[in-house]
Amino acid sequence: GLILSVFLAGSDTSAISLSWFFWLVSMHPNVEEKIVSEIAEILKSISLKNNRNEIHLFDVEDLRGMNYL
């Protein structure tokens, strides 16, 4: 059903993919902790570099350093 529609239909693929991602993460709280920890570490290092609190968009380099996300 749902996975087949992602690969064949092509409609709402982003919404379906995100739904699956969040469902899978919710079923594995240990993975959720690791994802949150990775994000927090990157934001902490950025905050230390910039010495201010501002919005940061993750770039490719940020994402390469993440094992769980």
Buried (B, 14 or more C-beta within 10 A) or exposed (E): EEEEEBEEEEEEEEEBEEEEEEEEBEEEEEBBEBBEEBBEEBBEEBEEEEEEEEEEEBEEEBEEEBEBB
